[in-house]
Amino acid sequence: MGSIRRLSFSFHLNSITLIMTITKSNKVSELFEVDSNMGQLIQKAAAIQSEYKRLEAELKEIRKITTAYIVENNVDQLKSGDFTISRLERGNWTYSERIQNELKKLDDDKKWEIAKGIATNDPTISCTIRTNKK
C-alpha cells in the first residue's frame, strides 16, 4: 500500500451526503482488515448509511406528495414555520437530429482520445459504504 497523503471524511446534514476520500501515491490497494478504531468508524458509517437510506425513502414519498400539491395548486412555494419547499423546474430538452449527430461524434472523438492516450484523467477518489452479504 502506498503512503496516504490525504484522508477526509465529511457528513453534510443539508444534503445528507457521506463522503470518505483517500488519496494515495499509487493505485488503490486490496481490501484489508482495519484496527478497532477504524472498525468502529466503519460500523458508525454503516449505521448512518442505513438511516440515510430510510430517510431518503421517506423524503421521496414526501416529495411526490408536495410536488403533486404544488402542481395541482399552481404555487411556487409551500411554507410552514421556518421551513420552505420550493417548486423546481428542470428543462428536458430534445435536440434536432443534426445536434444529436454532432453529440454522438463528440462522444466518439472523446473515446478515440482516451484510447490514443491524448485525453488526460485526474480521478477523484472516494469510497462507497455497503453492508456485506452474509
TIBA-898814 format. One record per atom (N, C-alpha, C): residue in one letter; y, x negated, z. Coordinates in pm, whole numbers, padded with zeros to 5 digits, always signed. Each point is the difference from the previous one (the first is absolute). Layout:
TIBA-898814
AYXZ;...
This chain:
TIBA-898814
M-00118-00085+00000;M+00118+00085+00000;M+00124-00089+00000;G+00096+00032-00087;G+00124-00077-00005;G+00087+00031+00119;S+00103-00082+00018;S+00088+00024+00114;S+00084+00125-00023;I+00020+00076+00107;I+00080+00122-00010;I+00147-00038+00015;R+00079+00039-00099;R+00143-00027+00005;R+00078+00117+00058;R-00048+00121-00020;R+00071+00116+00050;R-00099+00111+00033;L+00017+00062+00114;L-00079+00117+00039;L+00099+00102+00052;S+00003+00117-00061;S+00092+00101+00048;S-00071+00133+00012;F+00043+00079+00095;F-00058+00131+00025;F+00117+00094+00025;S+00008+00109-00073;S+00109+00093+00026;S-00050+00143-00007;F+00058+00085+00081;F-00032+00141+00002;F+00133+00074-00003;H+00028+00075-00105;H+00125+00070-00015;H-00022+00148+00029;L+00063+00051+00103;L-00019+00139+00039;L+00057+00099-00100;N+00113-00032-00063;N+00062+00098-00089;N-00086+00029-00122;S-00068-00099-00055;S-00087+00026-00114;S-00147-00016+00037;I-00027-00026+00125;I-00135-00020+00052;I-00077-00098-00089;T+00053-00121-00012;T-00062-00103-00082;T-00054-00110+00089;L-00123-00037-00020;L-00063-00106+00077;L-00028-00114-00097;I+00056-00118+00026;I-00014-00113-00091;I-00037-00124+00079;M-00101-00071-00046;M-00032-00131+00054;M+00004-00097-00118;T+00070-00110+00012;T+00012-00096-00108;T-00042-00137+00048;I-00087-00065-00076;I-00041-00136+00030;I+00023-00082-00127;T+00079-00104+00010;T+00023-00088-00114;T-00061-00135+00035;K-00085-00049-00089;K-00068-00128+00023;K+00034-00094-00114;S-00033-00126+00021;S+00029-00099-00104;S-00102+00003-00113;N-00111+00070+00019;N-00098+00011-00109;N-00051+00144-00009;K-00106+00023-00075;K-00048+00137-00022;K-00054+00064+00127;V-00020+00129-00007;V-00047+00078+00115;V-00140-00046+00041;S-00021-00008+00131;S-00127-00048+00052;S-00102+00112+00010;E-00121-00036+00036;E-00107+00097+00024;E+00030+00075+00130;L-00066+00112+00018;L+00010+00077+00125;L-00052-00088+00113;F+00070-00002+00113;F-00047-00080+00112;F+00024+00075+00131;E-00082-00032+00098;E+00011+00061+00132;E+00128-00050+00068;V+00060+00086+00082;V+00125-00035+00066;V-00018-00001+00151;D+00095-00063+00070;D-00008-00003+00146;D+00032+00138+00057;S-00016+00014+00132;S+00014+00132+00062;S+00142+00055-00012;N+00102-00085+00006;N+00138+00049-00013;N+00023+00059-00138;M-00044-00070-00105;M+00016+00051-00135;M-00090+00123-00019;G-00117-00001+00061;G-00090+00115-00007;G+00065+00124+00060;Q+00068-00019+00113;Q+00070+00113+00063;Q+00113+00050-00090;L+00071-00092-00064;L+00107+00038-00091;L-00058+00078-00118;I-00113-00044-00051;I-00065+00069-00112;I-00044+00139+00043;Q-00056+00012+00120;Q-00041+00131+00051;Q+00120+00093+00018;K+00112-00056+00047;K+00123+00079+00015;K+00048+00045-00137;A-00003-00090-00097;A+00041+00036-00136;A-00090+00109-00056;A-00129-00007+00027;A-00095+00102-00047;A+00033+00136+00062;A+00033+00001+00128;A+00036+00125+00067;A+00130+00057-00058;I+00097-00087-00026;I+00126+00044-00060;I-00026+00054-00141;Q-00085-00070-00075;Q-00033+00043-00136;Q-00065+00138+00002;S-00089+00023+00093;S-00066+00129+00012;S+00101+00110+00032;E+00090-00027+00093;E+00105+00096+00036;E+00094+00022-00118;Y+00031-00107-00072;Y+00086+00008-00118;Y-00060+00096-00104;K-00130-00014-00026;K-00067+00087-00097;K+00005+00146+00045;R-00021+00024+00129;R+00005+00135+00053;R+00140+00058-00016;L+00102-00079+00035;L+00138+00046-00011;L+00040+00023-00146;E-00043-00088-00089;E+00030+00016-00142;E-00057+00130-00054;A-00122+00034+00039;A-00061+00125-00044;A+00080+00120+00052;E+00044-00009+00124;E+00080+00107+00060;E+00135+00012-00070;L+00065-00115-00027;L+00128+00001-00069;L-00013+00051-00143;K-00110-00029-00065;K-00023+00046-00137;K+00002+00153-00005;E-00064+00062+00097;E-00002+00146+00006;E+00139+00055+00030;I+00072-00065+00090;I+00137+00043+00033;I+00089-00013-00124;R-00015-00110-00075;R+00079-00020-00122;R-00027+00111-00102;K-00126+00040-00015;K-00033+00108-00093;K+00073+00128+00039;I-00005+00035+00129;I+00062+00123+00048;I+00151-00006-00014;T+00062-00112+00043;T+00146-00010-00007;T+00049-00009-00144;T-00075-00067-00087;T+00039-00007-00142;T-00003+00139-00062;A-00105+00075+00028;A-00008+00137-00053;A+00117+00083+00051;Y+00035-00016+00126;Y+00112+00074+00059;Y+00131-00038-00068;I+00022-00130-00021;I+00122-00050-00064;I+00013+00055-00142;V-00110-00004-00075;V+00001+00050-00138;V+00022+00151-00001;E-00074+00070+00082;E+00008+00147+00005;E+00141+00048+00036;N+00066-00072+00092;N+00132+00040+00046;N+00114-00075-00070;N-00035-00089-00092;N+00097-00076-00079;N+00106-00068+00089;V-00048-00076+00100;V+00089-00074+00090;V-00025-00150-00015;D+00099-00079+00041;D-00012-00145-00009;D-00047-00065+00129;Q+00027+00065+00114;Q-00037-00060+00128;Q-00042+00108+00099;L-00091-00042+00089;L-00038+00082+00114;L+00036-00081+00124;K+00069+00063+00095;K+00042-00071+00120;K-00051+00074+00123;S-00043-00080+00098;S-00039+00054+00130;S+00038-00105+00103;G+00096+00031+00086;G+00046-00098+00097;G+00058-00120-00072;D-00047-00118+00034;D+00049-00121-00066;D-00095-00049-00109;F-00087+00088-00047;F-00098-00037-00103;F+00030+00077-00128;T-00003-00070-00114;T+00029+00060-00130;T-00110-00032-00098;I-00043+00099-00076;I-00093-00020-00111;I+00079+00029-00127;S+00005-00098-00090;S+00081+00014-00121;S-00088+00015-00124;R+00050+00076-00094;R-00066+00019-00129;R+00010-00130-00079;L-00111-00044-00055;L-00002-00116-00087;L-00050+00044-00136;E+00064-00049-00102;E-00042+00034-00135;E-00019-00131-00076;R-00119-00018-00054;R-00031-00122-00074;R-00026+00038-00144;G+00059-00075-00091;G-00019+00025-00142;G-00144-00025-00043;N-00043+00076-00096;N-00134-00016-00056;N+00019-00003-00152;W+00040-00117-00051;W+00040-00015-00138;W-00118-00009-00094;T+00015+00059-00118;T-00095-00016-00109;T+00077-00065-00114;Y-00052-00111-00048;Y+00070-00077-00102;Y-00053+00028-00140;S+00083-00030-00099;S-00039+00019-00139;S-00115-00094-00034;E-00067+00031-00108;E-00113-00082-00044;E+00045-00144-00027;R+00121-00017-00055;R+00054-00135-00027;R+00010-00082+00128;I+00057+00060+00105;I+00014-00072+00128;I-00137-00025+00061;Q-00089+00098-00006;Q-00135-00019+00053;Q-00070-00117-00069;N+00018-00012-00131;N-00059-00112-00074;N+00061-00133+00042;E+00133-00002+00022;E+00066-00123+00045;E-00047-00040+00140;L-00018+00100+00088;L-00050-00029+00135;L-00142-00056-00006;K-00083+00055-00087;K-00137-00049-00019;K+00003-00145-00049;K+00088-00028-00098;K+00011-00137-00052;K+00046-00095+00111;L+00095+00045+00082;L+00048-00082+00111;L-00115-00029+00098;D-00080+00100+00032;D-00116-00022+00087;D-00097-00100-00060;D-00024+00011-00132;D-00088-00093-00069;D+00058-00142+00003;D+00132-00011-00020;D+00066-00132+00004;D-00010-00062+00139;K+00013+00083+00104;K-00014-00050+00137;K-00141-00055+00023;K-00101+00075-00043;K-00138-00046+00015;K-00024-00130-00075;W+00059-00013-00119;W-00015-00121-00081;W+00062-00119+00073;E+00122+00018+00056;E+00066-00109+00074;E-00080-00041+00123;I-00060+00096+00068;I-00085-00032+00115;I-00119-00083-00045;A-00066+00045-00107;A-00119-00070-00051;A+00034-00140-00047;K+00118-00022-00057;K+00040-00131-00053;K+00062-00090+00107;G+00021+00053+00120;G+00057-00081+00107;G+00151-00012-00007;I+00065+00082-00080;I+00145-00004-00013;I+00066+00074+00116;A-00053+00117+00033;A+00053+00079+00111;A-00032-00069+00131;T+00088+00012+00096;T-00024-00059+00131;T-00024+00111+00102;N-00074-00035+00104;N-00035+00095+00103;N+00041-00055+00135;D+00077+00076+00073;D+00040-00036+00136;D-00048+00113+00091;P-00130-00003+00036;P-00057+00114+00073;P+00057+00017+00140;T+00004+00125+00041;T+00034+00034+00137;T-00133+00021+00073;I-00018-00069+00110;I-00124+00008+00076;I+00017+00102+00112;S-00094+00091+00011;S-00001+00096+00108;S-00145+00028+00036;C-00024+00090+00090;C-00138+00031+00035;C-00018+00150+00010;T-00122+00042-00011;T-00033+00140+00022;T-00076+00010+00131;I+00011+00115+00061;I-00070+00024+00125;I-00095+00117-00026;R-00127-00022+00024;R-00098+00107-00022;R-00109-00009+00105;T-00067+00109+00021;T-00111+00005+00094;T-00126-00039-00075;N-00076-00094+00054;N-00125-00042-00062;N-00105+00110+00010;K-00076+00017-00107;K-00109+00098+00002;K-00113-00054+00086;K-00062+00089+00075;K-00108-00044+00090;K-00133+00021-00065;
